[in-house]
Structure formats: structure tokens, C-alpha cells
């Protein structure tokens, strides 16, 4: 099971660069940017085909509820979407 979570949002002018992301998440990460306002962080070591599929199928609008004011505020910012094998405290079958 692959887990994905919207982990952080920041004002667009403060979006982290690759060096900052590696410092935060570790040197092993892979990153991709499906659009200028989103960074995907792949902690699960996917192959290139899986990364391309995630980027191709990414729909930023699906991350945010239309009738949620906080969601709409976050949507206006730069977002980091993190993929990982498991998350502590979750049941990943």
C-alpha cells in the first residue's frame, strides 16, 4: 500500500529547494514537480515509471475540498505532497 499525504504548505515565495528538502527528509529522497506550486517527495524509492505515473495522474484540485475555507487557503500556497511506504501509527496493509 502506498501512502500519500499533503504534509506542508508554504507561501509560494518560500517554497523549499532540493537542498532544503534533502536536509529535511534525507539525502535518499526523490523529488518531482508536477506543477509550479507542488513538490512531490518520494520517500518510498519508486522506480522512474512510478514517478512518471504519479506526476501524470496528479490532480492538485483533488487534494482540496471546495467548501473548506482552510483548504482553499492552503491551495493558494506551495504544497509538498509526500509519498511513503508506511506512516507511524497507521495500518498499512
N, C-alpha and C positions, 0 to 999 in steps of 0.2 A: 504494500500500500504506500502510495506517495502522499506525503502531506505538504500542503502549501498554506502559507499564512501571510497576510499583509502585516508586516512587522513594524514598519516605521513610515512616518510621513514627515517631510520637512519642507519648508519653503523652497521653491524651485531654485533660488539662487544659492541655497546651502546644500544642494544635493552632494552626496559623498562621491569622491572619485575612486578609482580602483584601488589605489594605495590605502586610502582610508577604510575601504570595505575589507581589504585583506587584514588590516590591523584589527578591525573589529571582529570579523568572523573567522579569520585564519588564512594562512597562505595557500591552502589547498582549494579554495573556492573557485568556482567558475561563475562568470557574470555575463549577462546579455541585457540588451536594452531594446525591448520591442517597440518602444516609442520614447520620445524625449523626456517624458515625465515619469517613466517607470524603469527601475532596475530590477532584474531578476537575479537572485543569488541562489546558486545551485550548490547546496551542501551535500547532496546525495550522490555526487560524482557520476552524473548521467553521461552517456555517450553523445557524440555530436548530433546524431539523428534525433535523440530525445530532446535535446536543447532546441533544435530547429523546429520540432513539433510543438513544443511549449510556446515558442515565440510566434509561430504561425497561428496557433489556436488561441492566443491570448486576447482577451476581450476586457479591457480596462473597465468598461461600463458595468460588467457583470460583478465586479467587486463591491459595488456601492449601491445601496438601496435608494431609490428615487425619493421616497418620502421620509428620509432621515437627514435632518439638518447637519448633524455631525458628519455623516458620511459624505455629504456634498461639500462640506468644508475641507475634509481630508482629500477628496477627489481633486480639488483645485491645487493640491500640493504635489511635490515629487514623492513617489511611493517606492518602497523596497518590498518586493514580493520574494519570500524565502521558501525554497523547496528543501525538504529534508526527509530522511528515511523514517524517523520517529521523533516524537517530541516527548520530553519528560512529562510523566503524569498522564499520558494518553495511552489508549489501547490501539496499537497499530497492527491489525491482522494482515 
